Amino acid sequence: MPVKKAPDFSLPDETGHVWKLKDFRGKKLVLYFYPKDATPGCTVEACDFRDNMNRVVKAGAAVAGVSADSVESHRKFKEKQELNFPLLSDPDKKMLEAYGVWQEKSLYGRKFMGIVRTTLIIDEKGNIVKEFPKVKVTGHVDDVLAALKTLTP
């Protein structure tokens, strides 16, 4: 994959703290986009990242989840699932569009706009170095960890 600069962002997490891409400089960032707080697949994915956080940190990376849900929705989801990483709120969908994950989807023949479950690994300099499009939740965190190992010098 050719090196691509990650679009900058400035989004609040579940506490209202605003995160920018540059806040993660100096370490790799696993940035995962998910459709909706507290839904079955999104809960499994978030809990898999939570349960493997030590392995992610050992690989020199941080994790952040992003969806269009509100700060308040993120707060409830994070508390209930005891998540150990920030959930960024993008209700205006500006970041989701900049990263190309806000797309037309189809469910039971109905077309609608939504978040395509995607994970990116952004390197220490702010470049997208690995992309996981159309993520299948089961086993995904292991795939991310395997990719992080190949990126660690």
N, CA, C and O of each residue as an XYZ file, in Angstrom:
612
protein
N       0.851     -1.186      0.000
C       0.000      0.000      0.000
C       0.897      1.250      0.000
O       1.783      1.376      0.845
N       0.667      2.164     -0.941
C       1.480      3.385     -0.935
C       1.201      4.207      0.323
O       0.085      4.214      0.842
N       2.228      4.892      0.798
C       2.074      5.689      2.011
C       1.132      6.854      1.724
O       1.283      7.580      0.742
N       0.159      7.006      2.612
C      -0.831      8.051      2.459
C      -0.907      8.823      3.769
O      -0.988      8.213      4.835
N      -0.882     10.130      3.714
C      -0.990     10.966      4.906
C      -2.397     10.814      5.486
O      -3.386     10.901      4.759
N      -2.480     10.590      6.785
C      -3.792     10.496      7.437
C      -4.389     11.896      7.545
O      -3.701     12.822      7.973
N      -5.659     12.072      7.164
C      -6.285     13.385      7.324
C      -6.303     13.791      8.806
O      -6.562     12.969      9.685
N      -6.024     15.059      9.057
C      -6.043     15.545     10.434
C      -7.478     15.521     10.948
O      -8.426     15.539     10.163
N      -7.627     15.482     12.245
C      -8.957     15.529     12.848
C      -8.874     16.212     14.198
O      -7.801     16.366     14.780
N     -10.037     16.616     14.675
C     -10.173     17.242     15.984
C     -11.565     16.859     16.476
O     -12.560     17.479     16.099
N     -11.626     15.831     17.324
C     -12.925     15.293     17.757
C     -12.948     15.072     19.260
O     -11.925     14.744     19.861
N     -14.130     15.253     19.875
C     -14.245     14.988     21.312
C     -14.407     13.492     21.589
O     -14.989     12.751     20.797
N     -13.865     13.071     22.756
C     -14.092     11.696     23.196
C     -15.301     11.677     24.134
O     -16.042     12.655     24.235
N     -15.482     10.560     24.805
C     -16.646     10.364     25.679
C     -16.664     11.301     26.887
O     -17.695     11.431     27.547
N     -15.537     11.957     27.187
C     -15.490     12.901     28.315
C     -15.583     14.347     27.832
O     -15.690     15.271     28.638
N     -15.542     14.541     26.496
C     -15.531     15.889     25.948
C     -14.119     16.366     25.623
O     -13.950     17.411     24.995
N     -13.092     15.603     26.049
C     -11.704     15.951     25.708
C     -11.536     15.862     24.193
O     -11.942     14.878     23.574
N     -10.935     16.891     23.602
C     -10.758     16.918     22.145
C      -9.401     16.319     21.774
O      -8.360     16.736     22.280
N      -9.441     15.333     20.882
C      -8.233     14.662     20.385
C      -7.950     15.131     18.971
O      -8.862     15.340     18.171
N      -6.666     15.292     18.680
C      -6.214     15.611     17.327
C      -5.241     14.502     16.899
O      -4.662     13.815     17.740
N      -5.076     14.342     15.611
C      -4.151     13.326     15.102
C      -2.766     13.518     15.723
O      -2.111     12.540     16.085
N      -2.314     14.772     15.849
C      -0.957     15.024     16.351
C      -0.773     14.561     17.805
O       0.358     14.366     18.250
N      -1.885     14.384     18.552
C      -1.777     13.887     19.930
C      -1.199     12.466     19.979
O      -0.707     12.026     21.018
N      -1.264     11.766     18.862
C      -0.788     10.377     18.803
C       0.589     10.271     18.147
O       1.115      9.166     18.015
N       1.188     11.403     17.729
C       2.510     11.360     17.087
C       3.513     10.683     18.007
O       3.455     10.825     19.229
N       4.428      9.950     17.404
C       5.453      9.265     18.188
C       5.077      7.838     18.533
O       5.913      7.078     19.021
N       3.827      7.465     18.283
C       3.431      6.058     18.440
C       2.470      5.715     17.322
O       1.897      6.598     16.685
N       2.303      4.447     17.093
C       1.349      4.021     16.073
C      -0.064      4.169     16.658
O      -0.269      4.051     17.866
N      -1.010      4.425     15.787
C      -2.412      4.549     16.189
C      -3.246      3.546     15.421
O      -3.236      3.523     14.190
N      -3.970      2.715     16.158
C      -4.971      1.829     15.562
C      -6.281      2.608     15.639
O      -6.868      2.757     16.710
N      -6.723      3.097     14.499
C      -7.929      3.913     14.422
C      -9.006      3.046     13.799
O      -8.928      2.680     12.626
N     -10.019      2.719     14.604
C     -11.054      1.855     14.035
C     -12.398      2.577     14.004
O     -12.807      3.227     14.965
N     -13.055      2.439     12.879
C     -14.349      3.066     12.627
C     -15.416      1.985     12.755
O     -15.307      0.909     12.168
N     -16.451      2.294     13.535
C     -17.499      1.297     13.752
C     -18.870      1.965     13.635
O     -19.000      3.161     13.896
N     -19.900      1.192     13.241
C     -21.205      1.794     12.956
C     -21.960      2.382     14.156
O     -22.481      3.492     14.047
N     -22.039      1.680     15.296
C     -22.969      2.135     16.335
C     -22.609      1.579     17.701
O     -22.335      0.389     17.852
N     -22.614      2.470     18.704
C     -22.394      2.042     20.088
C     -23.417      0.987     20.498
O     -24.570      1.019     20.070
N     -22.972      0.054     21.333
C     -23.853     -0.910     22.015
C     -24.639     -1.827     21.087
O     -25.692     -2.340     21.467
N     -24.135     -2.038     19.867
C     -24.742     -3.037     18.989
C     -23.859     -4.279     19.061
O     -22.692     -4.173     19.437
N     -24.388     -5.458     18.709
C     -23.628     -6.697     18.956
C     -22.217     -6.720     18.368
O     -21.259     -6.964     19.102
N     -22.061     -6.472     17.069
C     -20.737     -6.541     16.444
C     -19.790     -5.485     16.988
O     -18.611     -5.754     17.215
N     -20.310     -4.289     17.196
C     -19.470     -3.188     17.693
C     -19.027     -3.437     19.128
O     -17.920     -3.063     19.515
N     -19.889     -4.067     19.913
C     -19.531     -4.391     21.297
C     -18.435     -5.449     21.319
O     -17.474     -5.329     22.079
N     -18.570     -6.486     20.491
C     -17.542     -7.533     20.424
C     -16.210     -6.932     19.992
O     -15.172     -7.236     20.580
N     -16.231     -6.081     18.966
C     -14.997     -5.474     18.467
C     -14.333     -4.615     19.546
O     -13.128     -4.722     19.773
N     -15.120     -3.765     20.208
C     -14.576     -2.888     21.255
C     -13.995     -3.707     22.408
O     -12.921     -3.389     22.917
N     -14.699     -4.755     22.815
C     -14.221     -5.579     23.930
C     -12.971     -6.373     23.550
O     -12.119     -6.628     24.401
N     -12.855     -6.766     22.277
C     -11.636     -7.444     21.819
C     -10.441     -6.500     21.903
O      -9.358     -6.908     22.325
N     -10.629     -5.241     21.506
C      -9.534     -4.272     21.650
C      -9.218     -4.072     23.131
O      -8.051     -4.041     23.520
N     -10.254     -3.937     23.954
C     -10.056     -3.760     25.405
C      -9.237     -4.912     25.979
O      -8.267     -4.698     26.707
N      -9.638     -6.126     25.645
C      -9.012     -7.318     26.229
C      -7.588     -7.549     25.726
O      -6.823     -8.284     26.350
N      -7.232     -6.933     24.615
C      -5.896     -7.105     24.040
C      -5.047     -5.845     24.135
O      -4.018     -5.733     23.469
N      -5.481     -4.891     24.969
C      -4.785     -3.607     25.038
C      -3.315     -3.762     25.418
O      -2.467     -3.046     24.883
N      -2.993     -4.681     26.333
C      -1.581     -4.877     26.708
C      -0.741     -5.258     25.505
O       0.380     -4.774     25.345
N      -1.282     -6.129     24.655
C      -0.554     -6.555     23.456
C      -0.399     -5.403     22.467
O       0.639     -5.273     21.819
N      -1.430     -4.569     22.351
C      -1.371     -3.415     21.449
C      -0.306     -2.429     21.938
O       0.502     -1.938     21.149
N      -0.311     -2.144     23.247
C       0.658     -1.212     23.830
C       2.080     -1.752     23.666
O       3.003     -0.999     23.353
N       2.253     -3.071     23.880
C       3.580     -3.692     23.694
C       4.077     -3.505     22.268
O       5.281     -3.412     22.031
N       3.143     -3.449     21.316
C       3.506     -3.260     19.908
C       3.728     -1.771     19.592
O       3.938     -1.403     18.436
N       3.679     -0.923     20.626
C       3.967      0.497     20.436
C       2.818      1.305     19.870
O       3.035      2.323     19.213
N       1.590      0.859     20.121
C       0.434      1.529     19.517
C      -0.597      1.958     20.562
O      -0.628      1.456     21.685
N      -1.430      2.897     20.149
C      -2.606      3.322     20.904
C      -3.827      2.939     20.068
O      -3.707      2.663     18.874
N      -4.993      2.923     20.696
C      -6.243      2.596     20.004
C      -7.229      3.735     20.214
O      -7.298      4.315     21.298
N      -7.992      4.052     19.172
C      -9.128      4.966     19.298
C     -10.239      4.459     18.387
O      -9.991      4.080     17.242
N     -11.459      4.454     18.904
C     -12.634      4.084     18.115
C     -13.353      5.346     17.666
O     -13.346      6.352     18.375
N     -13.973      5.297     16.492
C     -14.696      6.459     15.968
C     -16.046      6.021     15.414
O     -16.137      5.054     14.657
N     -17.094      6.748     15.801
C     -18.399      6.570     15.166
C     -19.114      7.912     15.175
O     -18.598      8.895     15.705
N     -20.296      7.948     14.590
C     -21.080      9.186     14.532
C     -21.936      9.366     15.787
O     -22.673     10.347     15.896
N     -21.846      8.429     16.735
C     -22.637      8.541     17.954
C     -22.204      9.753     18.782
O     -21.093     10.261     18.625
N     -23.091     10.203     19.657
C     -22.831     11.378     20.493
C     -21.815     11.072     21.591
O     -21.543      9.913     21.905
N     -21.265     12.135     22.161
C     -20.349     12.023     23.300
C     -21.045     11.242     24.424
O     -20.439     10.366     25.042
N     -22.302     11.558     24.682
C     -23.055     10.902     25.767
C     -23.241      9.403     25.486
O     -23.096      8.578     26.388
N     -23.559      9.062     24.251
C     -23.699      7.652     23.867
C     -22.374      6.927     24.080
O     -22.348      5.819     24.616
N     -21.276      7.552     23.659
C     -19.940      6.968     23.860
C     -19.646      6.769     25.348
O     -19.097      5.741     25.746
N     -20.016      7.758     26.167
C     -19.740      7.670     27.604
C     -20.436      6.441     28.205
O     -19.827      5.682     28.960
N     -21.710      6.256     27.865
C     -22.474      5.104     28.391
C     -21.872      3.782     27.907
O     -21.720      2.837     28.682
N     -21.536      3.729     26.624
C     -20.964      2.513     26.029
C     -19.627      2.185     26.681
O     -19.372      1.038     27.047
N     -18.775      3.195     26.823
C     -17.446      2.977     27.403
C     -17.556      2.517     28.860
O     -16.857      1.593     29.274
N     -18.434      3.162     29.635
C     -18.613      2.775     31.039
C     -19.142      1.347     31.150
O     -18.620      0.544     31.923
N     -20.170      1.039     30.382
C     -20.788     -0.288     30.466
C     -19.799     -1.396     30.102
O     -19.785     -2.454     30.731
N     -18.970     -1.146     29.080
C     -18.036     -2.176     28.605
C     -16.638     -2.033     29.224
O     -15.736     -2.816     28.926
N     -16.472     -1.030     30.085
C     -15.180     -0.784     30.748
C     -14.042     -0.701     29.726
O     -13.008     -1.353     29.875
N     -14.250      0.099     28.704
C     -13.249      0.241     27.645
C     -12.078      1.086     28.132
O     -12.253      2.008     28.928
N     -10.888      0.763     27.647
C      -9.658      1.404     28.118
C      -8.972      2.213     27.014
O      -7.744      2.271     26.950
N      -9.769      2.830     26.153
C      -9.258      3.680     25.072
C     -10.359      4.679     24.712
O     -11.530      4.444     25.008
N      -9.984      5.800     24.072
C     -10.986      6.824     23.753
C     -11.911      6.413     22.607
O     -11.513      5.719     21.671
N     -13.157      6.868     22.717
C     -14.139      6.740     21.643
C     -14.417      8.151     21.143
O     -14.905      8.995     21.894
N     -14.110      8.404     19.883
C     -14.247      9.743     19.324
C     -15.601      9.894     18.633
O     -16.064      9.001     17.923
N     -16.213     11.045     18.863
C     -17.561     11.320     18.370
C     -17.505     12.241     17.144
O     -16.942     13.334     17.209
N     -18.091     11.791     16.028
C     -18.106     12.578     14.797
C     -19.526     12.678     14.232
O     -19.806     12.157     13.152
N     -20.431     13.357     14.975
C     -21.817     13.433     14.506
C     -21.976     14.200     13.190
O     -22.943     13.978     12.462
N     -21.027     15.109     12.875
C     -21.098     15.845     11.604
C     -20.541     15.030     10.437
O     -20.691     15.399      9.273
N     -19.893     13.912     10.779
C     -19.358     12.972      9.785
C     -18.249     13.561      8.921
O     -17.950     13.021      7.856
N     -17.633     14.659      9.359
C     -16.543     15.273      8.582
C     -15.316     14.361      8.540
O     -14.724     14.165      7.479
N     -14.939     13.807      9.684
C     -13.786     12.904      9.717
C     -14.124     11.602      8.985
O     -13.302     11.080      8.232
N     -15.332     11.081      9.207
C     -15.742      9.836      8.554
C     -15.655      9.982      7.032
O     -15.231      9.058      6.338
N     -16.059     11.147      6.522
C     -15.977     11.398      5.079
C     -14.520     11.563      4.644
O     -14.119     11.045      3.602
N     -13.722     12.290      5.447
C     -12.313     12.512      5.094
C     -11.554     11.186      4.990
O     -10.655     11.043      4.161
N     -11.919     10.226      5.832
C     -11.259      8.923      5.829
C     -11.942      7.920      4.890
O     -11.493      6.781      4.762
N     -13.025      8.346      4.237
C     -13.677      7.509      3.226
C     -14.485      6.348      3.765
O     -14.739      5.384      3.044
N     -14.895      6.426      5.027
C     -15.642      5.294      5.608
C     -17.150      5.564      5.687
O     -17.915      4.668      6.045
N     -17.586      6.786      5.357
C     -19.016      7.118      5.298
C     -19.457      6.834      3.870
O     -19.175      7.614      2.960
N     -20.154      5.706      3.673
C     -20.466      5.236      2.320
C     -21.898      4.735      2.240
O     -22.570      4.513      3.248
N     -22.333      4.569      1.005
C     -23.651      3.966      0.808
C     -23.541      2.480      1.153
O     -22.623      1.785      0.718
N     -24.500      2.023      1.942
C     -24.547      0.616      2.329
C     -25.896      0.064      1.895
O     -26.807      0.811      1.539
N     -26.003     -1.247      1.932
C     -27.248     -1.886      1.536
C     -27.580     -2.972      2.546
O     -26.725     -3.784      2.900
N     -28.811     -2.985      3.001
C     -29.254     -4.011      3.941
C     -30.659     -4.422      3.542
O     -31.568     -3.593      3.493
N     -30.832     -5.695      3.260
C     -32.133     -6.224      2.830
C     -32.712     -5.418      1.671
O     -33.912     -5.148      1.621
N     -31.826     -5.035      0.730
C     -32.262     -4.307     -0.456
C     -32.474     -2.816     -0.244
O     -32.745     -2.088     -1.198
N     -32.354     -2.350      1.006
C     -32.536     -0.924      1.295
C     -31.172     -0.243      1.284
O     -30.229     -0.722      1.913
N     -31.071      0.864      0.573
C     -29.803      1.600      0.518
C     -29.851      2.761      1.507
O     -30.876      3.425      1.663
N     -28.723      2.989      2.170
C     -28.631      4.076      3.145
C     -27.163      4.415      3.338
O     -26.282      3.636      2.974
N     -26.905      5.584      3.914
C     -25.532      5.996      4.199
C     -25.155      5.515      5.598
O     -25.960      5.580      6.526
N     -23.933      5.037      5.736
C     -23.489      4.559      7.035
C     -21.988      4.361      7.068
O     -21.291      4.568      6.075
N     -21.507      3.956      8.230
C     -20.074      3.725      8.419
C     -19.735      2.307      7.995
O     -20.342      1.346      8.467
N     -18.771      2.184      7.108
C     -18.253      0.874      6.737
C     -17.164      0.537      7.760
O     -16.180      1.264      7.902
N     -17.359     -0.575      8.465
C     -16.417     -0.972      9.523
C     -15.017     -1.118      8.924
O     -14.772     -1.998      8.098
N     -14.109     -0.249      9.349
C     -12.768     -0.150      8.781
C     -11.774      0.113      9.900
O     -12.094      0.824     10.853
N     -10.581     -0.445      9.803
C      -9.518     -0.137     10.755
C      -8.290      0.317      9.975
O      -7.951     -0.246      8.934
N      -7.635      1.345     10.501
C      -6.404      1.852      9.907
C      -5.299      1.795     10.945
O      -5.540      1.979     12.138
N      -4.089      1.541     10.480
C      -2.918      1.722     11.339
C      -2.177      2.930     10.793
O      -1.777      2.966      9.629
N      -2.005      3.918     11.664
C      -1.312      5.152     11.305
C       0.033      5.121     12.023
O       0.097      4.857     13.223
N       1.114      5.395     11.277
C       2.445      5.299     11.887
C       2.780      6.534     12.730
O       1.981      7.462     12.858
N       3.971      6.513     13.290
C       4.427      7.554     14.211
C       4.467      8.941     13.579
O       4.444      9.950     14.285
N       4.526      8.991     12.242
C       4.618     10.275     11.534
C       3.277     10.732     10.964
O       3.205     11.773     10.312
N       2.218      9.963     11.204
C       0.898     10.366     10.714
C       0.546      9.838      9.340
O      -0.324     10.389      8.665
N       1.224      8.757      8.911
C       0.917      8.134      7.620
C       0.088      6.871      7.822
O       0.325      6.105      8.756
N      -0.884      6.662      6.939
C      -1.662      5.416      6.974
C      -0.783      4.330      6.365
O      -0.438      4.399      5.185
N      -0.417      3.327      7.164
C       0.489      2.289      6.680
C      -0.205      0.940      6.495
O       0.359      0.029      5.888
N      -1.424      0.812      7.015
C      -2.167     -0.448      6.828
C      -3.650     -0.131      6.913
O      -4.083      0.654      7.757
N      -4.421     -0.748      6.033
C      -5.867     -0.543      6.030
C      -6.567     -1.899      6.036
O      -6.207     -2.809      5.289
N      -7.563     -2.005      6.887
C      -8.417     -3.191      6.934
C      -9.821     -2.733      6.529
O     -10.575     -2.254      7.375
N     -10.186     -2.873      5.238
C     -11.522     -2.444      4.811
C     -12.562     -3.524      5.108
O     -12.234     -4.709      5.162
N     -13.797     -3.119      5.296
C     -14.920     -4.052      5.482
C     -14.572     -5.161      6.478
O     -14.623     -6.348      6.158
N     -14.221     -4.740      7.682
C     -13.748     -5.645      8.738
C     -14.815     -6.664      9.141
O     -15.988     -6.335      9.312
N     -14.367     -7.904      9.284
C     -15.168     -8.951      9.938
C     -14.676     -8.989     11.379
O     -13.476     -9.135     11.614
N     -15.573     -8.861     12.338
C     -15.194     -8.663     13.738
C     -14.388     -9.829     14.315
O     -13.367     -9.611     14.966
N     -14.836    -11.054     14.082
C     -14.181    -12.212     14.681
C     -12.748    -12.350     14.173
O     -12.515    -12.462     12.969
N     -11.797    -12.340     15.096
C     -10.392    -12.503     14.746
C      -9.711    -11.232     14.269
O      -8.518    -11.240     13.967
N     -10.460    -10.139     14.198
C      -9.902     -8.899     13.646
C      -8.736     -8.358     14.478
O      -7.720     -7.944     13.919
N      -8.871     -8.357     15.792
C      -7.815     -7.795     16.637
C      -6.513     -8.587     16.452
O      -5.429     -8.003     16.465
N      -6.612     -9.892     16.284
C      -5.410    -10.698     16.021
C      -4.751    -10.282     14.704
O      -3.525    -10.236     14.607
N      -5.567     -9.982     13.695
C      -5.020     -9.508     12.415
C      -4.304     -8.173     12.593
O      -3.235     -7.954     12.023
N      -4.901     -7.277     13.388
C      -4.295     -5.970     13.649
C      -2.967     -6.157     14.383
O      -1.973     -5.516     14.041
N      -2.949     -7.027     15.385
C      -1.718     -7.277     16.150
C      -0.629     -7.868     15.263
O       0.537     -7.493     15.387
N      -0.990     -8.778     14.378
C      -0.029     -9.358     13.446
C       0.568     -8.268     12.549
O       1.771     -8.260     12.290
N      -0.280     -7.352     12.081
C       0.203     -6.252     11.229
C       1.114     -5.323     12.030
O       2.134     -4.867     11.514
N       0.762     -5.039     13.275
C       1.604     -4.175     14.109
C       2.987     -4.782     14.286
O       3.987     -4.064     14.282
N       3.051     -6.106     14.442
C       4.351     -6.795     14.601
C       5.231     -6.579     13.382
O       6.440     -6.383     13.507
N       4.613     -6.614     12.183
C       5.420     -6.439     10.966
C       5.885     -4.996     10.816
O       6.851     -4.731     10.099
N       5.211     -4.057     11.484
C       5.577     -2.643     11.376
C       6.567     -2.217     12.465
O       7.153     -1.138     12.388
N       6.747     -3.067     13.472
C       7.653     -2.723     14.567
C       9.076     -3.046     14.154
O       9.369     -4.173     13.755
N       9.984     -2.039     14.251
C      11.362     -2.272     13.827
C      12.073     -3.285     14.722
O      13.244     -3.592     14.497
